[in-house]
Amino acid sequence: MRRSGKSTLLSAFANELLESGVKQEQIIFFNFEERENLELTDWTKLYDEIIVKTDPLKKSYIFLDEVQIISNFEKLVDSLYVKKNIDLYVTGSNAYLLSSELATLLTGRYIAINVHPFSFAEYALCFPEEKNTDRLFRQYLNNSAFPEAVHLSKVAPELVNDYLQSIYDTVIGKDIVVRHKLRNFNKLQRVIEFLFDSVGSLVSPTNIAEQLNRASDKTISHNTIIKLIKYLTESYILYCAPRYDIKGKELLSTNDKYYLIDLGLKNITTTNKYDANLGHKLENVIYFELLRRGGKVFVGKQNDKEVDFVVHKANNEREYYQVAYSINDEKTLEREFSSLRLIKDNYPKYLLTLDYDTAVIDGIHKINVIDWLLDEVTGG
């Protein structure tokens, strides 16, 4: 995702190399969004320019930031990768980077690192003066966690929304409208507003079409909605959590959930702002934290009940999560526990809430979500 800190991460690593004794001339850095690099569109000329700067007898560290801007960037990356004296690092702001031919060319020969806006633990480090974690978490739920937006919120809060608007305009404009040559922006905008307002709710192209067409005389087809959702998830502004049948051990083809890369974007695009739908905002935070901790994240179905998240870990193990803003009575507690109790395996099961009390009931761990986010309970 744009503005999540990829360029900063690359620069920090380049500085670390310098501090470890690597010479400046061994580090070659291109940010293809910088004005002086806008003319570098021919991959063959760029390749020649990079090779001229390298020494075949020394290791060279090549950093290509926003490489997807270059035409045929896959060929550039593969041509550099096969050079034994080159250590290569590339970034991109949309899924096209690894959904393209590049993923095939480099199968098994690369490590992908997803860079998201700040987690709550990272966000908390930016506010060492705030000792009340409950208040800080409410602030996190209602504001942006993009690194620069967090900085602006401390020094020039009146500029935060303008900054977020610039991110939104760039992602929607460059990564979707221009890239896919969309002619009807109004349809895209209506789908965006619907999905942003429906974070954490089960939706399908069919019910999206029904609701949008009911509210307007300008109809949107089922197929158009499928296409627009694909563009939105490829841009990383929205992530899809597919439904998984726990008992049948298979993916379901209807009713997914979508989560927003940064909750601050809701504040500039929808009327459903700030404290509205805190339960769904909490789900949004948990979803991205689970992605950070590794594994594939699904929405679970167990008989006729829903499990908020099923995580498939790399070692073929699973974790199950229910998320609730608060459990204030026995009826609510039973509702949240019942779907987890139906799962007849021995993998870990968690109920995450903002309540302070913790407990283990029938093998299900009830945990304060802030402690969990700060790694004070499970250790991540």
N, C-alpha and C positions, 0 to 999 in steps of 0.2 A: 504493500500500500504506500502511496506517495506520502512524504513528510513524516514517516514513522521513525526515521533515524538511520536509514541504510547508509547514506553518504557519510554521516558522522561516524558510524561504525567502521567504515572503510578507512577514513582519515585517521581514526584512533589506532587502527591496526598498522597503518603505514608509519605512524609516529613511533609505535612500539618496535617496529623493525629498525628504524633509525637508532633508537636507544639501545638496541641489541647489537649494533655495530654494522648493520647493512648500510652501504653507501647510498647517498641521495640519487646518484646516477643509475642505481640498480632498481629504483622505484619509478614506474611510469604510470601516471594517473590521468584518466580522461573522464570528465563529467560531460555527457553529451547534451545536457540541458544548458550548459554555459554558452554564452554568446560566441566566444571564440572558437567553439567546437561545432557550431551549427552547420558549417559547410562540410563537415566530415561525414558525408553520407554514402560514399562509395567504399565498400568494405575492402576491396583490393588495395586501394590507395592507402587506406588507414592501416591495413596489415603491413604494407611496405614501410610506412612511417614508423610503426612500432618496432619492426625488425631492425631498422637502421639504428634505433636507440639502444638496442640490446648488445651485449657482449657474449658471443657464443661460448666463451670460457668461464663465464660467471652466471650465477643465478640471477634472473630478472623477475621482479614482482610486478605484474601487470594488473591494474585496477580499471575496470570498465564500468562506469556508473550510468545506469539507465541505458543499457546496451541495446534494448529492443527498439530504440529510435533509429538505429542503423539498418538500412535495407540489407537483407540477407545476413543478419548478424550471426545466424547459426554457423555459416561458413567461416566467418571471421573467428568465432570462438573455437570451433573445431580445429582450424588451421593453427591457431596459437597453442591450443592445448597439447597437440602432438609434439611440440618442441620440448626436448628434455631439459633445456635450461630456463624454461618459463614456468613460474608459479602464477596461476591465473585466478582472478576474483572478479565476478560480475554481479551486477544488481539489475533488477527490473521491477516495475511497479504494477505489473498485471500478470495474470496467469498465462498469457501467451508465451512468456519466457520459457516455460517448461511444458506447455501443451504443443509447442511447435516441433519442428524437425530436430531441434537441439536435444530434446530429451532422448530421442532415438540415437542420435550420434554419440551422446555421452553416457548411454545406459551403463549404470554401475560404476561410473568414473567421476561422480561429482557428489558433493554434500550440499543439500539445500537447507538454508536457514531462513525461516519465516520471521520477519521483523514486524511486530505490531506496535501500536501505541502503548504507553506505559501500563504495566500491570498495576494493581493497587499497591503492592509492595514497593515498586519503583516510584509510584506517585507519592507515597508516604515519605520517601527519602527526600523529596523536593520540599517538604514542609516540616522540617525538624522541630520548628517552634510549636506545632500543633500537637499537643499531647492527648487530646480527646479523639481517639480513633473512630468513635461512632460519628462524631461531627465531620471528621475528615472523609469517612466513607460516604456519607450523604452528599458531600461536596463532589466526590469522585463520580457518584451515580448521575449527578445532574450537570456535569461539565465535561469538557474535552480532556483527553489524556494524550493527545499529540504533544510531543516534547516542547515544541515552540509555543503551542497554545498554553501549556502549563506555565512556561516562562512569562508569557505575556499577561497571564492572569495575575501575576505577582507585581509586574512593573507597569503595565498599561492595559488594564482589564477592558477598557473601552474598545480595544483593537481586536479582541479575541474573535468576535463574530465575523469581522471582516476577514481575518486570517482563515477561519473555517470556511467562509464563503469562497475564498480563493482556491482552497483545496477541492471543495465540492465542484466548482466550475471547471477546474482543470481535469479532474477525474471524469466527470460527465461529458465535458466538451471534447477533450483530446482522446481519452481512452475509450469512449463509447460513440459519441455523435460523429466525430471526424473519422475515427478508425473504421467504423462500420457504415459510414455514409448514410446516417439516418436523416430522413427528410421531415419526419413528423415528431418534433421535440415534445409536443403536448402529450402524446401517448406515453412517452418515456417518463415524463414528469408525473403523470397520474399514477403510473405503476410504482415509481419511487416513493411517492407520498403514501400510497397504500401500504407498501412493505415496511417503510420506516415506522408507520403507526401500528403495524402488526407484528413487531418484534416479539418473538416468543410464542406466537400463536400458530396453530396448524393452518396452513393455507395450501391451495392448489391453484393451478392456472384456471381451472373451471370456476371455482368460487370467486377468484379475483375478477374474472371477466363478468360474472353475474353481478357482483357488487358495483363495479365501475360502470357497467353499461346501464344499470338501474338508475345511477345518479347523473347520467349524461346522455344526450342524444347523439354524441359522437362515439360510436361503438369501437371496441377493441376486440379483435378475434383471439381465440384460444391460442392459436399458433404464434401470433404476434407477442403475446404475453410470455410464452415459453422462450422465445428468442430474446426478448428484453431482459428477462430474468438471467438468462445465460450471460448476456453482456455485463450485467451488474455484478454477478459473482466472479466473472473473469477479471473485472477491474479491482476486485478485493474490497469493494465498499460494503458488500454484503456477503455473508457466508451461509451456506446451506447445511442444515443438519437433517439428513434423510431419516425416515422412520425404519426401525428395525424390529422385527418380530422375534422377541426373546425366546419364546417356546419353539417356534418353527425354525429359528436360526436363519432367517432370510430377510433381505431388504424388501420393503413394501414400496409400491410404485405410486402411491397417492399420499397427499397431505404431509409436506415437509414443514420444517420451521426455518426461519431466516433470522440471522443475527447481524447487527450493525457493527462495523469495525470500530466506530468511535461514537459513544452516546452523545457527545457534544454536537454532532451533525444533526441530531433531531431538533436542536434548538434553532436551527436556521432553515429547516425545511418543512416542519410540521407544526400544527397547532397543539399537538399533544406533548407538552413540554414539562420540564422540571419534575415535580413530584408525582405526576400522573403515571399510573402503571408501574409502581416501584417493584412489584413482584416480577414483571417481565424484564425490567432493567437489571434486576438482580440475576435473573437467568442469563442475560446477555453477558454479564461480567463473568459468571461461572463458566459459560461455554468457552470463552477465550482463554480463561485460566487453564481449563482442561486441555485445550490445544497446546498451550505453552508447555504443559507437563508431559506431553507426548501421547500419541495414540490417535485413533480415529474416533470421532464423537458422533453419536447417533441419538435420535429420540427413540425411546423404547416403548414397545407395546407388549403388554402381558395380559393375555385374554382380552377383556374389555377395559382394562386399566392402562394408564399411561405412566411410564417411568421417564422423568425429565431427561436424564442422560444415561446412555450406555457407552462406556469407553472400551474400545478394543485396543489393548496394549500390544507392543511389538512381540512380546513373548507368548502371544495367544491367550493371555489372561484378560480378565474383564474387571471393570468397576461399575457400580450402579449408583446413581445420585438422584435424590429428590431435593428440590429447592423450594423453600417456603419463606416468605418474609417474616412470619411469626406464627408460632403454634400457641394459641391462647386458650384452647380448651381440648378436652379429651376427644371430641368428635373430629376436630381438625387433625389432631395427632393420629388418630386411627385411620383417617383418610390417606394421609401421607405415608403411613407405614404399610398400609394394606397391599399396595402394589409391589413393594419390596418383599413383603412376606411371601408373596406368590412365587417368587423366583427360587427354584429348588436347586441352586448350586451353592458352592461355598466361597464364591468370590466376594470381595469387600462391598458392603452396602452402606451408603451414607445419607443422612438427612441434614442438609445445610440450612441454617436459619440465622436470623439476627438475634435470637434469644440468647441469653447469657448462660443458661444451664446446659450442661452436657450430660449425656447418658449413653449406655449401651443397652438396647432393648431387643431381645430376640436376635442378637447378633448384629443389629443395625446401629451404627454409630451416629448419634445426634451431636452435631458440632456447630459451634458458633462460626459463621461464615467469615467474619473478619479475622479470627484466629487462623482459620484454614488458609485464607489468602496470604496471610503474613507468615505462613509455614510454622506456626507455633504449636500445631497439633499433629499433623500428619508428616511433617518434614518434607512436603512436596512429593 
